[in-house]
Amino acid sequence: MDKGINTLVSAYQEQIVKDDIQKTYNFLIKYVMQVKASLEKSLSQEYSFGNVSPGYLDFSYFPFLNDYLRDKKLRFGIVLNHREMRFELWLMGQNKKIQEKYWTLLKTSSWNKDCKTMPKYSVIGTVLVDKPNFEKLDDLTADIINSVAVEADKIVAYLKRQER
C-alpha cells in the first residue's frame, strides 16, 4: 500500500532539516552550471547552449544544438541523472511527434540496443561519465567535455548517414 502524502512530506522534511540534501543539490546544480560554462568555451564555434534546468531531484540538464539539429527540430542535452548519479548525453526531439520520428529512425542504433521502448524524454541516451568523482572536478569536467565532443559528433554523423 502506498504511503499517505503526510507520511511522505514528513520524511521529506526530516531529510531537508538535516541540510545535507540541500547542500548536495546546490553543489550539483552549480557544478552542472560550471560544466555548461566549460562546454560553451570549448564548443561555442559548433553549438549554442541553453539554460540549465535544475529539475526535480531526478534530472538536471542543459540543452545545446547547432544549425543542423535546429533544422531537424532536435537538440542535445547534457544530463545529470540524479538517481543513477551519472552524466549522460541525450538527443531530444522538440515535441512528441519529432521524438517518435527519430525514435523510429534510431531505435536499432547501437545507442538504443538495450531499449525496448522509446525513452520518456529522449531519442538516444548515452552515458558520458558513470560514477563521477566529484573530489576531482577538473578531471571530471575534462572527461565530460571530451566525451561530449566524441559522442555528439558520432550521433550527428549517424543522423546524416541515415538521410542518404
PyMOL commands that set and color helices and strands:
alter all, ss='L'
color gray80, all
select helices_A, chain A and resi 5-18+20-43+67-72+96-106+110-112+137-163
alter helices_A, ss='H'
color red, helices_A
select strands_A, chain A and resi 48-49+59-65+74-81+86-93+124-130
alter strands_A, ss='S'
color yellow, strands_A
deselect
rebuild
show_as cartoon
